[in-house]
Amino acid sequence: MPAKPAPIKKSPAKKAAAKEEKPAEPAPEAPPAEAAPPAEAAPAEAAPAEAAPAEAAPAPVEGEAAPAAEPAADAAPAEAAPVEEPPKPPTPPPPPEPTSAPLNLTVEDVNATSVTLKWQQPETIGDSGLDGYTVEYCKEGAAEWVVANAELTVATKLVVAGLTTGDVLNMRVVAVNPGGRSEPAVLAEAVPVRDLVERPKVRLPRSLRTRYVRKVGAQINLVIPFLGKPKPVVSWTKDGEPLDTKRVGIRNSDRDSILFIRTSEREDSGVYEITVKIDSFLDKASLTLQIVDLPGPPTSVKLVDTWGFNAALEWTPPKDSGNTEITGYNVQKADKKTGEWFTVLENYHRLNATISDLIMGNSYNFRVFSVNKVGVSEKSVTTKEVATIQKTGIVYTPPEYQEHDFSEVPKFTAPLIDRAATVGYTTKLLCAVRGCPKPKIEWLKNQMVIGDDPKYRQLSNLGVCSLEIRKPCSFDGGVYTCRAKNDNGVATVSCKLEVKQVIIPEK
């Protein structure tokens, strides 16, 4: 705790002078001694107050009550130690600045004696605000600008009246505020003062208001009607740039404009904009042309895993989508034994797939095609790895079969049948036989081997035996026998042939 400062003692002369300077007001009652502020409450910075002149703090006389105001006066100098500095002069505000130029100045209407302008307020106005706008015009070729409105207008539209028909005027708008005039907004082209029969208007067909899609190589022929009198000036742009007349042809008439491309290519895709203009009036319309082609194949495909009867595949989208979105993928498989490709997934939308129902013990290759609105990609991407479906815990033991003995004794399954023939008419004898090994066939007449007699023709085909007798006579009748024999035995079958003479009755 800081030490209590010792009171400053005054001389009797100074004390008397102080009493004379005091006003003759009745002194208030002295507060109790304990009400006096303690010396400890004074801050340490109050110590320099001891250097003040002795007249500022008279010492109390013993036995005399100290007035209440004196202790307060003693405490005040101790608290107000810092010296006040003189106030600084206020900083003057910055001078006002003019606004930026008005925006989007256009001609809304024009007739034989007036021009109607409209615009938008400046982008930057500032703290000083905006007093209004002034519109000025100047004849083409002259240098003097004439103010159209005597008083500032706060509207963003003004009709400039009292003009002379046939004049061509340059026009501008200036924003004004306490900072002065802004930069002027000037019309890009001079305005002829005349009546318009019909304003320009593009009538874009409904079919062209959405994306117009055609395949590569297709012929493009688009007719865009428009209105306007006198005849408007027509211009075209593609993606904001002038058209390449070597690729795109334009033909204009009084009522329409035709855009044609003989053989379209993907580079012809873009946003085409038509502008019809009469003096300072214009209208625009845009159409989007999209030329599409077959997509390229997927970038890559790989075999991720094989298990059981399944194989997992993953692939990446193609680099070339054909200038349109990819609608799906076709996945095919090929067994290495046959090499034939079969489609297992068609118009599949994901970039991974699991191929199931594969045959155990076989190996497979896979390939993927891209699909878009035009069709399927001409090329595909094939897996480098081969998916082999392993046999799991199954050992095939082929069954043992006893060899069958197919040897058989010759046996006639269809016998010879007795026949009657007519002299001079060829006849045929038929029978059927079976046996293993194939039996040898012999024909006999009346137990005599016929052999190679040219009168007879012997045939044996698939077990059917035939004997053809050419133009038999009465001597060719008798008993005919067919004999079949092999290593296992012999079998015979016989029939009787009767040859009759035709008797022509006498007339």
Protein Blocks (a to p, Z undefined) as FASTA:
>chain_A
ZZddddddddfklmmmmmmmpccbdcdddddfklpccfklpcfklmmmmmpcfklmccdd
ehiacdfklmmmmmmmmmmmpacddddddddddddddddddehiacfbdcfkbccddddd
dfblbjnopfbdcdddddehiabdcdfblbacfbfcdcdehiaehiacddddddddfkbc
cdddddfbdcdddddfbdcdddddfklmpccdddehiacddddddeddddddddddeehi
acdfklpccdddfkbccdddfbacfklgccddddddehjbccdddddddddddddddfbd
cdfbdchjbccddddddfbgohpacfbdcdddddfklopacdfbghiabfbdcdehiaeh
iacddddddddfklccfbdcddfbdcddddehiacdddddddddfbdcdddfbdcddddd
dehiacdddddddddddddddddeehiafbjafkbccddeehiacdddehiafklgccdd
dddddfkbccdddddddddddddddZZ
